Amino acid sequence: MYKADNTPLGLFVEQGVPLTPIDTASGEGNFYLKPNGVFFLTTNGKAGITPTVSFPKQHIQYATQSGPMLVLQGRIHPAFKAHSTNLNIRNGVGILPDGTVLFVMSKQKVSLYDFALYFQQQGCQTALYLDGFVSRAYLPEQEWRQTDGDFGVIIGVTRSSQ
């Protein structure tokens, strides 16, 4: 999520350096639907998702703030309604019970409720909405090569050469 001047909306930490501060303000849109949250990696490589108000601020290697939280303490965000007609392509991140990070992007338009329900059904106790209709993915091994459009948050998954 970016502002009009291309600076990150909310907290952004890269290689341990906070580049933009955490945003605890109120406002319009998904980002400000409370509770919103932060997806982060610690300096020892552990992934986490926490509500913005609980963000640990220490020993953080990477972090991005977004919103709203999809799943918190195993429960779907209370503002989401089953059978909502607010449908969009959606992407988000959750943490599985074994600590594995689960990135999900819908291929079809879904409601926030149904998107959160998917994370809950996978066993995620926490999950965070990252973006919506402008979402793109590049996964050639799954025949998914979307390279058009402007990109906001870019998350890459790599493997160690060791």
N, C-alpha and C positions, 0 to 999 in steps of 0.2 A: 504494500500500500504506500503510495507516494502522494505528496502534496503537489500543487500546480507548479512549484519551482523545482520539482524532481528530488526533493529531500524526503527521506523516509517519514511516513506518518507514524509517530510513536517510536518506541525504543528500537535501536538497531546497534548491535555490538558485532564487530568484526575483528577476529584474531585478538580478542581480549580488550579491545579499545571501544568504548561507547562512542558512536559517531552521532547519534541523536538521543536525547533524553527520553525517559519514560513519559508517556502522556496519560495523565489521570483526569483530564478535563471531561466534561460532558459535551455532547454534540449530536449531530444527526448521522444516520447511516449505520451500517453493520458494525463498523469499527467501534463505535461508541455504545453499542448495546451492552449494558453491564450484566453480568461480569464479562469483561473482555479479558485477554490473557497474553501470555508470552510463551513462545516455544524457544527452548534454549539447549545448548550443549555446554557442559561444564568443562573446566580445564583438564579433568581426567576422563573426558569422553562420554559421560553419562547424559542422556537426554531427559528433558523434563518439560512439562507444560504446567503452568500455574496461573491463577488469576493475577491480573496486573497488580492488585493491592498486596499480593503475597510474594512478589518477585524477590529472589534472594540477593541480587546485586553483587555477590562476591563469588570469585572463582568461576566466572562466566567467560567462555571462549567465543561463543556465537549466540546471538539472540535476535528474534524479531517479534514485535508486538503486533497483534491483530485482534480481531473480534468478530463476533462474540465467541465465548466458550461454547462448544457444542455439547460436551459432556463434562460434568463436574461431580466428583465423588460418585461416579456411576450413574448419575441422573441426567436426563436430557434437560437442557436449558429451559426454565419455566416459561419463557416468553414464546416458545415454539408451540405451534398448534398442529395436531394431526389434521390432515385433509386441507392444509393451507394451499391456496392457489398462487402463492408467491414462489414461482418456479424459475430456476436458473441452473446453468452448469455451475458446479461448486467444487472447490478443493479444500482439503484440510489435512490436519495431522493429529494422530492419536498415539498413545503409548499403550502397547499390549501388556498383559499381566507379567510377561517375562522380561519386560523392559525394552523390547524391540519397538522401533519407531514405525508407525504405519502411516504412509502417505496415501491419500485417496483423492481421485478426481473422477467426477461423474462424466459419463459420455452422453448422458441425456439430462434434460432439465429435471431437477428434483427440488422439493421443499427443504428448508433448513431442518424441519422436524425429521423427515425421512433420512436426510443425510446424517444427522446426529444419531438416529436410531441404528444406522449401519455400524457406526463406531461402537455404540453400546453393545450391539449383538456380537461384535468381534471380541468383546471383553474389555474394552478400553474404559478405565476409570476417569480419564481425562482426554479431551479432544478439543482442538481449536480450529475455528474456521479461518482459512487463509485468504480466499478470494472467490470470485464468482464468474460472471459471464465472460470476462476477458481471459480466463484460464487457458493455458496451453501446456502440452506435455511433449517431451521428446523421449520416446522409448522404442527405438528401432526394433528391438527384439520382440516387441509386442505389436509391431505394425502401427505404431503411434508416432507420427512425425509431423507435429504442428509447429511450423517455424514462422508463421505469419504474425503480424500484430506487434504491439508494444508490450514489453514485459515489465512487470513490477518485481515482486520478490522472486528471485531465482534460487532454487535449492537443488543442489547436485548431490548425487550419491556416488561415491567413489570407493574403490577397493585399494587397500594397501598393496604395494608391490613386494612386500616382505612375506 
